[in-house]
């Protein structure tokens, strides 16, 4: 694309790992980030044209592109750098692949091919890759809840066995993204980082004075999911903004009863796998792990 020192900086967001918070933050601070010399691209979920982070775009959830279409979308979103620019910040929450596979216990098997598609679209290797991860049980429960917002789904218990015995994991995904992008440096955040923290790891030279903070998205609660699923079972449709209002209302209410989750033995196994995988990640070539296992699991 251009010669050094223009850097390619990729935030490989994952589902239920606060990637959308990062993208909203960058969206509302777009002018300040670009004024600091960084170009922006957000090719996912609707293909913001011209490499912009346009949070007002209508973006269907869980679109799930194949590698070839994904590469074409990326190419259309990447801006051509001009003289004096410092780098490209690209945030993509679907980089590792579709969320649908998680419900069947398939942990982003297309991560390598999609990373290679991005590498080909960029035309050069990536200088810095930042990935935020969460414990497996939180990821799987969050994925089921998000699907339940958009369509009628089976109860969580119907998916729990397949998810608890999933194939792959964060180690394989990080390796696939690192190698597919030919990333020089990789930072894995085993925390729930604020977008400013993600930016600090991604572009240490970027300084934002008085950054704007977008309104937080309402928490997805099981009571809200239950109401939305009743709505779908009745064959009804949602008016624009209705689901968001339901989420916001239930996020303010105390939650009663048993929330969706894995039974004890499955939960213990999932958390044990996560702790073991964090230890493996800490020793991977070219990978810096930020955060330890106990706080990450305890936070869930």
C-alpha positions in Angstrom: 0.0 0.0 0.0 2.7 2.4 1.0 6.2 2.5 2.5 7.1 2.7 6.1 6.5 4.2 8.6 2.8 3.9 7.6 1.5 1.1 9.9 -1.3 -1.3 9.5 -3.0 -1.7 12.9 -5.8 -4.3 13.2 -8.3 -4.7 16.0 -9.7 -8.2 15.5 -12.8 -8.0 17.5 -14.7 -11.1 18.4 -18.4 -11.6 19.3 -19.4 -10.8 22.8 -15.9 -9.4 23.4 -16.9 -5.7 23.5 -15.8 -5.1 19.9 -18.9 -3.1 19.2 -18.0 -0.8 22.1 -14.7 -0.2 20.4 -16.3 0.6 17.1 -18.8 3.0 18.5 -16.0 4.8 20.4 -13.9 5.1 17.3 -17.0 6.2 15.4 -17.8 9.2 17.6 -14.1 10.1 17.8 -13.4 9.6 14.1 -12.5 13.3 13.3 -10.0 13.5 16.2 -8.4 10.2 15.3 -8.1 11.1 11.6 -6.7 14.6 12.6 -4.0 12.7 14.5 -2.9 11.1 11.2 -4.6 7.8 11.3 -6.9 6.4 8.5 -9.8 4.3 9.6 -11.6 1.3 8.1 -14.5 -0.7 9.4 -15.5 -3.2 6.6 -17.9 -5.3 8.7 -21.7 -5.8 9.0 -22.9 -3.6 6.2 -19.7 -2.4 4.6 -19.2 1.2 5.6 -18.0 2.7 2.3 -14.9 4.8 2.0 -13.2 3.3 5.0 -15.4 5.2 7.5 -16.7 4.2 10.9 -20.3 5.2 10.3 -22.3 4.1 13.4 -25.5 5.3 11.8 -25.4 2.7 9.0 -28.1 0.1 9.0 -26.1 -3.0 9.9 -27.8 -6.5 9.9 -26.3 -8.6 12.6 -24.4 -11.8 12.0 -24.1 -11.3 8.3 -21.3 -13.8 8.0 -19.4 -13.4 4.7 -17.4 -16.1 3.0 -13.7 -15.4 2.5 -13.9 -14.1 -1.1 -16.8 -11.7 -0.4 -15.1 -10.7 2.9 -11.9 -9.8 0.9 -13.9 -7.8 -1.6 -15.7 -5.9 1.2 -12.4 -5.1 2.9 -10.9 -3.8 -0.3 -13.8 -1.5 -0.8 -13.5 -0.1 2.7 -9.7 0.5 2.9 -8.7 4.1 2.1 -5.7 5.0 -0.1 -3.1 6.6 2.3 -1.9 10.1 1.6 1.5 11.5 2.2 2.2 12.2 5.9 -0.4 9.8 7.3 0.7 7.6 10.2 -1.2 4.4 9.7 -4.5 2.6 9.2 -6.6 1.5 12.1 -8.9 -1.3 11.0 -11.5 -2.8 13.4 -13.5 -5.9 12.3 -15.7 -7.8 14.7 -16.3 -10.7 12.3 -12.6 -11.2 11.3 -12.4 -14.7 12.9 -15.6 -15.8 11.2 -19.3 -16.3 11.8 -20.9 -16.5 15.2 -23.4 -19.1 14.1 -20.8 -21.9 14.4 -20.4 -21.3 18.1 -23.9 -22.7 18.7 -22.7 -26.0 17.2 -19.4 -26.1 19.0 -17.3 -24.9 16.0 -14.9 -22.3 17.3 -14.2 -20.0 14.3 -12.7 -22.6 11.9 -12.5 -20.1 9.1 -10.2 -17.7 11.0 -7.1 -18.5 9.0 -8.8 -18.1 5.6 -10.4 -14.9 6.6 -7.1 -13.5 8.0 -5.4 -14.4 4.7 -8.2 -12.7 2.8 -7.6 -9.5 4.8 -3.8 -9.8 4.3 -4.3 -10.1 0.5 -6.7 -7.1 0.5 -4.2 -5.0 2.5 -1.3 -5.9 0.2 1.2 -6.2 3.0 1.7 -7.8 6.4 0.1 -6.3 9.5 2.3 -4.4 11.9 0.1 -4.8 15.0 -2.8 -7.0 15.9 -4.9 -6.6 19.0 -7.4 -9.2 20.1 -9.7 -9.1 23.1 -11.0 -12.4 24.5 -13.4 -13.6 27.2 -13.9 -16.9 29.0 -15.5 -19.6 27.0 -18.7 -19.9 29.0 -19.3 -16.2 28.8 -18.7 -16.3 25.0 -21.1 -19.2 24.4 -23.9 -17.8 26.6 -23.5 -14.3 25.0 -23.6 -15.8 21.5 -26.9 -17.6 22.2 -28.4 -14.5 23.7 -27.5 -12.4 20.7 -29.0 -14.9 18.3 -32.1 -15.0 20.4 -32.5 -11.2 19.8 -32.9 -11.7 16.1 -34.8 -14.9 15.6 -36.7 -17.8 17.3 -34.1 -20.2 18.8 -34.2 -23.4 20.8 -33.6 -23.0 24.6 -29.9 -22.6 25.6 -29.9 -26.1 27.1 -30.4 -27.6 23.6 -27.0 -26.1 22.6 -25.1 -26.5 25.8 -23.7 -30.0 25.2 -22.3 -29.1 21.7 -20.9 -25.9 23.0 -19.3 -27.4 26.0 -17.4 -29.9 23.8 -16.4 -27.4 21.2 -13.4 -27.9 18.9 -10.6 -25.3 18.6 -10.4 -22.4 20.9 -8.6 -19.0 21.5 -5.1 -20.5 21.0 -6.0 -21.7 17.5 -7.8 -18.5 16.6 -4.9 -16.3 17.8 -2.4 -18.5 15.9 -4.6 -18.4 12.8 -5.0 -14.6 12.8 -1.3 -14.0 13.6 -0.1 -16.3 10.8 -2.8 -15.4 8.3 -2.1 -11.7 8.7 1.6 -12.2 9.1 1.4 -9.9 12.1 4.7 -8.6 13.5 3.3 -8.0 17.0 0.2 -9.5 18.7 -1.5 -8.3 21.9 -4.2 -10.5 23.5 -6.3 -8.7 26.1 -7.8 -11.2 28.5 -9.7 -8.4 30.1 -12.8 -6.4 29.4 -10.8 -3.4 28.1 -12.2 0.1 27.7 -11.9 1.3 24.0 -9.1 3.7 25.1 -7.1 0.8 26.4 -7.6 -1.0 23.1 -6.4 2.1 21.2 -3.4 2.5 23.5 -2.2 -1.0 22.7 -3.1 -0.7 19.0 -1.6 2.8 18.4 0.6 3.9 21.4 1.4 7.1 19.6 -2.2 8.2 19.3 -3.3 10.8 22.0 -6.9 11.9 22.3 -7.6 14.9 24.4 -11.1 15.0 25.9 -12.4 12.0 23.8 -16.2 11.6 23.4 -17.8 8.6 25.1 -20.8 7.1 23.3 -23.8 5.9 25.2 -23.3 2.3 26.4 -25.4 -0.3 24.8 -28.0 -1.8 27.2 -27.0 -5.1 28.8 -28.7 -8.2 27.3 -30.6 -9.9 30.1 -32.3 -13.2 30.2 -35.6 -11.6 31.0 -35.4 -9.4 27.9 -34.5 -12.4 25.8 -37.5 -14.3 27.2 -39.8 -11.5 26.3 -38.3 -11.2 22.8 -38.6 -15.0 22.2 -42.3 -14.9 23.3 -42.8 -12.2 20.7 -41.2 -14.3 18.0 -43.2 -17.4 19.0 -46.4 -15.4 18.5 -45.3 -14.6 14.9 -45.0 -10.9 15.6 -42.4 -8.4 14.3 -40.6 -5.6 16.0 -41.1 -2.0 15.1 -37.8 0.0 14.6 -36.1 0.5 17.9 -38.6 -1.7 19.8 -36.0 -4.4 20.7 -33.6 -1.8 22.0 -36.3 -0.3 24.2 -37.0 -3.8 25.6 -33.4 -4.4 26.3 -33.0 -1.0 28.0 -36.1 -1.6 30.2 -35.0 -5.0 31.4 -31.4 -3.9 32.0 -32.8 -1.7 34.7 -34.9 -4.4 36.4 -33.6 -6.9 39.0 -33.1 -10.3 37.4 -34.9 -13.2 39.1 -34.7 -16.9 38.6 -32.0 -19.0 37.1 -30.1 -17.3 34.3 -29.0 -19.2 31.3 -25.7 -21.0 31.7 -23.9 -24.3 31.8 -24.4 -26.9 34.5 -21.6 -27.3 37.1 -19.4 -29.9 35.4 -19.5 -28.3 32.0 -18.9 -24.9 33.5 -15.8 -26.2 35.4 -14.5 -27.8 32.3 -14.9 -24.7 30.2 -13.2 -22.5 32.7 -10.4 -25.0 33.1 -9.9 -25.0 29.4 -9.8 -21.2 29.4 -7.2 -21.0 32.1 -5.1 -23.6 30.3 -5.4 -21.8 27.0 -4.4 -18.5 28.7 -1.2 -20.2 29.9 -0.5 -21.4 26.3 -1.2 -18.0 24.8 1.3 -16.4 27.3 4.0 -18.6 25.7 3.1 -18.2 22.0 5.7 -16.8 19.7 5.2 -13.1 19.1 2.2 -12.8 21.4 1.9 -10.5 24.5 -0.9 -11.6 26.9 -2.4 -8.8 29.0 -4.5 -10.0 32.0 -4.5 -13.2 34.0 -6.9 -16.0 34.3 -8.4 -15.5 37.7 -9.6 -11.9 37.3 -10.9 -12.7 33.8 -12.9 -15.7 35.0 -14.0 -14.0 38.2 -15.4 -11.0 36.3 -17.9 -13.3 34.6 
